[in-house]
Amino acid sequence: MNIVADSAIPFIARIFNSSGNTVLLDTHEITRSNIKDADVLVVRSVTCVNENLLAGTEIKIVVCPASGIDH
């Protein structure tokens, strides 16, 4: 499983390293071209996840490890 995750999420490497190939990117590096081969995308609420970002990618699951209703 290929996982792309925002590097600003605390403990993200520890959580997902045993789950597959994990690539950590800075928030501004999370672009369609950088996530095109990923199966899972783990983002913070500051990342706009929409059709523009996901079009043509292999993303199957988007995870936002946050709480609240302002996503």
Secondary structure by P-SEA (a helix, b strand, c coil): cbbbbcccccccccccccccbbbbbccccccccccccccbbbbcccccccccccccccccbbbbccccccc
